[in-house]
């Protein structure tokens, strides 16, 4: 994490075309060059994806993760104690549908995803973590002067859900990150992960009413109680309050209960299939098995978070 801003001043070389000495041919070549770049910006080829993921990882000073094709762009952080097992999933079609165009926009998407990697040990509720990742993307955009508009527009009109805040909040935190980065640069302050997260906590506190209203609007309980938001600061330094530890214990019990129910469900469908001896409908068994697998991995995750916190 200390290398968080190592590549902040890195600038990419822009390759110019050599002149042929023929103005018409030069113009034609330049048009072809622009057309090729436009196709690359639109189709997001693999090398652009690799650059985006690896560049975002370098920004945080983390190992380069495995990258796989996936139904949706996202990240599996797996063991919260290590960056070494993280996997980034990339969904080209989803990105194109969301209007992600060009290297900078893709870089910021992947900075958001790698933000999840950077924050994985911190036990944040999902809205706070998403806003944290958006904020960190804004920080990077501010420090490295990356074009931010396309990334913001791709999120601006998204709806809030249990896991993700609504687009307007997300854009607010991106803009705030960019503002913080620019202010630090202007004032000659060296940005660090710590001072950036301090500013993030401040914004969380300042916006707590807006966030609470946005959660209520879509019928979510407000997890951001005053005690929890006070403890964000503590969580960032790797310590946990009693309230947080209790919450982690509750999670473990919840998933233990879920796992035992799903085991019964799998057992039930296995019996049904065994009895009928037909080619049968395996989909119910398979879906119960995959639910069970999910619950098992949630349980494992909850247990490791708890053991990390205590
Ligand atoms: Zn996210």
Boltz pocket constraint, residues with backbone or C-beta under 6 A from the ligand:
constraints:
  - pocket:
      binder: B
      contacts: [[A, 112], [A, 113], [A, 116], [A, 130], [A, 133]]
      max_distance: 6.0
